[in-house]
Amino acid sequence: MVAIRSASPDDAPAIARVYVETWRTAYRGIVPASYLAGMSEAAWEGHWRRVLDDPEGREILRCVLVAETEVGVVGFATGCREWSGDGAYEGELDDVYVLQAHQRHGLGRLLVGGVAGRLGHDGLRSLLVWVADRSPACAFYTALGGTRLDRGWRRCIGGATVDVVAYGWRSLSGLRSRETPSFRPHVRPDAAVPLRMEPVRDL
Ligand SMILES: CC(C)(COP(=O)(O)OP(=O)(O)OC[C@H]1O[C@@H](n2cnc3c(N)ncnc32)[C@H](O)[C@@H]1OP(=O)(O)O)[C@@H](O)C(=O)NCCC(=O)NCCS
């Protein structure tokens, strides 16, 4: 049994654990080992608690969903308005992380569908995601119908340069979850509230 639901501040420790553990498994060989070893769950818990506690943080991040099974939270995803305002893409998938032991069971697809559903509910029509070029997540986004875009940048993480590429969906219709049984509207259901454009960047 899997529930995709909006996160609450009480989920901050679990989200931090998923975030740090998944970085350590997924980005081994891409991000320096010293950076991965130095990631602090406590610090990330503080970050996520501030995001979820703080009305401003909620407004910026717009949507934070967790995937919960009988063993607890095993994945999460976040989405917001595309932060640079480039016009071609209106929404941005900021994070999607599933613990390694729970990958390839459809949770990533459900989480992205939940984010797309939430952003679509708020009137956004398209989605962009940035991903490390060498990451297997590129295959995941392709499987979800994303198009690799001709744009990219270089990000410095822990002293290493990581090439980052974009995938885009011009329409959310194929992505949106039709059924996410315990999905509830995000903490900010008032779609009339204007979105803040500042991104929450994690590094
Ligand atoms: C990327 C991620 C979120 C995908 O979540 P997931 O629950 O494993 O993905 P799903 O089971 O929903 O996969 C859906 C489809 O995507 C494709 N896919 C997923 N992971 C893949 C991989 N490692 N290699 C190739 N294809 C993959 C498959 O076609 C899969 O369908 P199938 O299992 O029926 O073949 C997860 O692997 C993860 O957390 N990775 C590490 C963190 C990360 O890179 N996040 C993205 C940051 S931009």
The ligand as a MOL file (V3000), in Angstrom:
LIG
                    3D

  0  0  0     0  0            999 V3000
M  V30 BEGIN CTAB
M  V30 COUNTS 48 50 0 0 0
M  V30 BEGIN ATOM
M  V30 1 C 14.8110 8.7930 -10.5080 0
M  V30 2 C 13.9020 8.1620 -9.4470 0
M  V30 3 C 13.1340 9.2370 -8.6910 0
M  V30 4 C 12.9080 7.2320 -10.1740 0
M  V30 5 O 12.0350 6.6790 -9.2090 0
M  V30 6 P 11.5670 5.1700 -9.3090 0
M  V30 7 O 10.5040 4.9490 -8.3000 0
M  V30 8 O 12.7550 4.2920 -9.2490 0
M  V30 9 O 10.9930 5.1400 -10.8000 0
M  V30 10 P 9.7660 4.2980 -11.3660 0
M  V30 11 O 9.7590 2.9280 -10.7650 0
M  V30 12 O 8.5240 5.0990 -11.2360 0
M  V30 13 O 10.2230 4.1860 -12.8910 0
M  V30 14 C 9.3720 4.4870 -13.9790 0
M  V30 15 C 10.1160 4.1230 -15.2460 0
M  V30 16 O 11.2680 4.9770 -15.4220 0
M  V30 17 C 12.3350 4.2080 -16.0060 0
M  V30 18 N 13.4600 4.1690 -15.0590 0
M  V30 19 C 13.4320 4.4450 -13.7360 0
M  V30 20 N 14.6590 4.3450 -13.1910 0
M  V30 21 C 15.4750 3.9630 -14.1940 0
M  V30 22 C 16.8590 3.6550 -14.2730 0
M  V30 23 N 17.6710 3.7120 -13.1950 0
M  V30 24 N 17.3710 3.2830 -15.4570 0
M  V30 25 C 16.5930 3.1930 -16.5540 0
M  V30 26 N 15.2600 3.4630 -16.5560 0
M  V30 27 C 14.7240 3.8420 -15.3840 0
M  V30 28 C 11.7880 2.8140 -16.2740 0
M  V30 29 O 11.2550 2.7910 -17.5830 0
M  V30 30 C 10.6770 2.7180 -15.2490 0
M  V30 31 O 9.6710 1.8310 -15.6090 0
M  V30 32 P 9.9170 0.2240 -15.3760 0
M  V30 33 O 10.5110 0.0560 -14.0050 0
M  V30 34 O 8.5370 -0.3350 -15.4950 0
M  V30 35 O 10.8650 -0.1860 -16.4430 0
M  V30 36 C 14.7240 7.2950 -8.4530 0
M  V30 37 O 15.4370 6.3150 -9.1870 0
M  V30 38 C 15.6810 8.0950 -7.6260 0
M  V30 39 O 15.3330 8.5740 -6.5530 0
M  V30 40 N 16.9170 8.2240 -8.1280 0
M  V30 41 C 17.9740 8.9060 -7.3880 0
M  V30 42 C 17.7160 10.3920 -7.2180 0
M  V30 43 C 17.5980 11.1390 -8.5110 0
M  V30 44 O 18.4120 11.0030 -9.4260 0
M  V30 45 N 16.5350 11.9530 -8.5890 0
M  V30 46 C 16.2930 12.8220 -9.7180 0
M  V30 47 C 16.8780 14.1550 -9.4140 0
M  V30 48 S 16.7160 15.2390 -10.8460 0
M  V30 END ATOM
M  V30 BEGIN BOND
M  V30 1 1 1 2
M  V30 2 1 2 3
M  V30 3 1 2 4
M  V30 4 1 2 36
M  V30 5 1 4 5
M  V30 6 1 5 6
M  V30 7 2 6 7
M  V30 8 1 6 8
M  V30 9 1 6 9
M  V30 10 1 9 10
M  V30 11 2 10 11
M  V30 12 1 10 12
M  V30 13 1 10 13
M  V30 14 1 13 14
M  V30 15 1 14 15
M  V30 16 1 15 16
M  V30 17 1 15 30
M  V30 18 1 16 17
M  V30 19 1 17 18
M  V30 20 1 17 28
M  V30 21 1 18 19
M  V30 22 1 18 27
M  V30 23 2 19 20
M  V30 24 1 20 21
M  V30 25 1 21 22
M  V30 26 2 21 27
M  V30 27 1 22 23
M  V30 28 2 22 24
M  V30 29 1 24 25
M  V30 30 2 25 26
M  V30 31 1 26 27
M  V30 32 1 28 29
M  V30 33 1 28 30
M  V30 34 1 30 31
M  V30 35 1 31 32
M  V30 36 2 32 33
M  V30 37 1 32 34
M  V30 38 1 32 35
M  V30 39 1 36 37
M  V30 40 1 36 38
M  V30 41 2 38 39
M  V30 42 1 38 40
M  V30 43 1 40 41
M  V30 44 1 41 42
M  V30 45 1 42 43
M  V30 46 2 43 44
M  V30 47 1 43 45
M  V30 48 1 45 46
M  V30 49 1 46 47
M  V30 50 1 47 48
M  V30 END BOND
M  V30 END CTAB
M  END
